[in-house]
Amino acid sequence: DLTKKIYPDHTFDVIYSRDSILHIQDKPALFRSFYKWLKPGGKVLISDYCKSAAEPSPEFSEYVKQRGYDLHDVRAYGQMLRDAGFDEVIAEDRTDQFILVLQKELDSTEKDKD
């Protein structure tokens, strides 16, 4: 569990996380740790599931609750990183790109089924 890890300050050149921080309830504390753990000039790259800024449907809210996810919209996610000390934050909604990747994977799986 990354929230329980302790590393010396300025340990890493890069911190990369793919689709896993949605499971972390205290993202601000984690991002503060990331900031401390990075060497000066270090980079963080995060790919994670977010939610729309609009009010989610009751079905989606129940889905998120059942799984224990902690989802935020892209803007809020970026702000949490800024609040942790990061000053060059680029928070982008890549939903359209992700849909294309998933479609390619699905097509490949369907093709291999035959």
Secondary structure as GFF3:
##gff-version 3
##sequence-region A 1 114
A	DSSP	three_ten_helix	2	4	.	.	.	ID=ss1
A	DSSP	beta_strand	12	18	.	.	.	ID=ss2
A	DSSP	three_ten_helix	21	23	.	.	.	ID=ss3
A	DSSP	alpha_helix	27	37	.	.	.	ID=ss4
A	DSSP	beta_strand	38	47	.	.	.	ID=ss5
A	DSSP	alpha_helix	58	67	.	.	.	ID=ss6
A	DSSP	alpha_helix	74	83	.	.	.	ID=ss7
A	DSSP	alpha_helix	95	113	.	.	.	ID=ss8
###
